[in-house]
Amino acid sequence: MAGKRPNVAIVGGGIGGLFAANALRAQGLKVDIYEQAPALGEVGAGVYLTPNSVRHLNRVGLGPQVEKFGALVGTQSHYFHQDGTPIAPVQVTDSSGWNATYGMHRADLVEILAGALPQEIVHTGHRCTGFAQDAETARVSFANGATVAADIVIGADGIHSELRPYVFPPSNPVFHGGIAYRSVVPHRLIPDWPNKAWLMWLGKGKHFLTFPVRHGELVNYVGFVPADQQMKESWSAPGDPDVLRAEFAGWDPRIGELLSHVTQTFRWALYDREPLPVWTKGRLTLLGDAAHPMLPHLGQGANQSIEDGMALATILALCDVSTASAALNVYERLRRERVAAVQRGARENGMRYDSVYADLARRDAEITAHAEFRKRLYDHDVVPEAKAAAMSFA
């Protein structure tokens, strides 16, 4: 690499955008983040970090913070039928046995990622309204009247991305007929609850998940239920705790005990998109949910966005301004097939979890066998692949 290194503008200050900024800065690149909200933050619920992304958090120096604020999920994790009878253990390690699976409060993860960045590169109150580019520069305009120029623009602005239509014609998110209720319960209210385990109960058309966050001080729960009508996709629509309790009445008494302590819950409609055939156009590319929103049934939304950021940083470290567009195309080709497979896998796993099979013995066998898929998922390390792919222009 002989020429000037590119400077990068990231639109979107969620987990994907913030991690990408950390990874790019670790490679010595100049980065700025533009977030539409007046302050960085997340609704109070959990995120599941798995070994395929934790290895990258370690690479950028954030491993100790993850250990400090997260809750290590242990090998006593399990699947159950709705009445509490066991189905199978849950795979939480990669194939080598490395356990780097953590439950984290989303707000804690955002704080860790943002806290590692200089304050002056994070610009809140910037809602993207337009994009233009020529052979030399990309420009992003914002509702507050600001316009910024950069050599590369990364759209990390979520499922309703303002930048996606500049890459590929607009399409509607796909609603999957369900909603998820989620929040946290203090562990002190349910002191007998395992605080180092990922636990899931499976029933007809519904399933219920818990895992620990914040050192096990909080239990994150997610109750997945059918929806009568399409709801606007939201991470923070209020839900009715009594409706949630009624949905899981008669299930394992442990679930009833946990839900008896719920005073506030949030409702989240389940959408994804069909895999995009194109993520990149010139000096603009997409990352995370802007490129590949996925259902939560593999716990991979945040993890795949972190993989994206690490791949992008690894590739851009080897380009200059003149090869920036070529580098972005290499990133897209490297990531597109893997994330499409994970998107499909999340859909398929949701069908297993909601017991759509007439033969539940077959479903239970697939749940048991799914450990091998998770090992392969968690084994993946995008960095060697990204370095090899970048040789095409470096």
Secondary structure by P-SEA (a helix, b strand, c coil): cccbbbbbbbccccaaaaaaaaaaaaabbbbbbbbcccbbbbccbbbbbccccaaaaaaacaaaaaaacbbbbccccccccccccccbbbbcccccccccbbbbcaaaaaaaaaaaccccccccccccccccccccbbbbbccccbbbbccbbbcccccccccccccccbbbbbbccbbbbbbccccccccccccccbbbbbcccbbbbbbbcccccbbbbbbbbbbcccccccccccccaaaaaaaaccccaaaaaaaccccbbbbbbbbbbcccccccccccccccccccccccccccaaaaaaaaaaaaaaaaaaccccaaaaaaaaaaaacaaaaaaaaaaaaaaaaaaacccccaaaaaaaaaaaaaaaaaaaaccaaaaaaaaacccc
